Amino acid sequence: MNGLIRSLGRSVWNEPRAPGAPRRVWRDWALVAVLVPVAVLEGVLRPDLPLRVPAVAVTVVLVPLLLWRRQRPLLVMVTAFAVSGAASLAAGGQDVETYTMVFVLILVYALFRWGSGREAVGGLLVALGALGLSAAQGRLAPGDLVAGLAVTSAALGLGGAMRFRAGARSRELDQVKLLEREQLARELHDLVAHHVSAMAIRAQAGLAAAAAEQPDAAADALRVIEAEASRTLAEMRTMVHVLRRNEPAELTPGKQLGDLTELAGRARVGPAVDVRISGDVAGVPPSVGAAIYRIAQESVTNARRHARHATRIEVDVAADDAAVRLRVTDDGDGVVARQISSAGYGLIGMIERAGLLGGTCEAGPNPGRGWTVTAVLPRAGATT
């Protein structure tokens, strides 16, 4: 128990100032502009105010401290209590405070909202000392002392609560940004790997055609490479445009289940890609459709890279009321190479993408030859 208290004390003592303290805004000036005439008006209209002129003067002098309550929270709070206490001592222990001096509670709030842990502890000691001094001078009855402790505790509690809330919100935003960066990394990997792999395969075919003195085939290969490069640039520009809008990233990039046929249409070189879609896919959420597309795209890319002597790649998507199932299989060799490559970011990205939506993704060799990737995603996406 003692260790827990010491640890908590060290945590509070070492707490830095809260970030993002706003500078003075028009509301601060408006607050000062309202409180000064209110203090003067209280001095004129309140009949039971002792030492009327000194009390109003102290209040008017201290009100502008509100303008620095966020930048110098401990300094302005100590100044307020010190000036008030000094004025009371100079008046022989008489009360020289107006009701308007309740604004000091705003300083207490600001100290615990924006100050460091050391400043908060120091300010708390100053506030307790001021209340104790007032009680010792007889200016506070026991009931008033209890009330003073209560309102001071409420002010510091509210400041601490708002500080905690802002910190939790900041951590939540940081987590969202981290997830967005991870998503962007997956999208870039899937996008670039797929298109660059297609360009590399087509370039190999072009080189072979050039070596065999087949200019038409070589020119066709160059046209395909140019088209793939243009498509890659266009999709990357779209991603950059989304980022420049400074909007939260979503789990719903543009490609959907209906775009899977593109994987078959681009297979001009290498193993043929056969895409089959069955079941009710019309109501599949965009996030699930996008994840299925990207996992299929990455699986086809890996098969083209590593499946030696493959003649076909089959992409099967089946949707029912509960889930959407993807199966990508090929008949190629190179199982060892793919087992090594499965430790890379591609498979990790597919597993993470499926996991974000509450699904699973697995990859492994077939009993005879070839490789299979299976993914099962809940039709409704992640439920938590």
DAVEN-V199925 format. One record per helix or strand of 3 or more residues. SS is the DSSP state (2 for helix, 1 for strand). FROM is the first residue (numbers start at 1). TO is the last residue. If there is no record, write none. Layout:
# DAVEN-V199925
[[SS & FROM & TO] [SS & FROM & TO]]
This chain:
# DAVEN-V199925
[[2 & 2 & 13] [2 & 26 & 45] [2 & 52 & 68] [2 & 73 & 90] [2 & 99 & 114] [2 & 117 & 136] [2 & 142 & 211] [2 & 215 & 244] [2 & 257 & 265] [1 & 272 & 279] [2 & 286 & 306] [1 & 312 & 319] [1 & 323 & 330] [2 & 335 & 341] [2 & 345 & 356] [1 & 360 & 365] [1 & 371 & 378]]
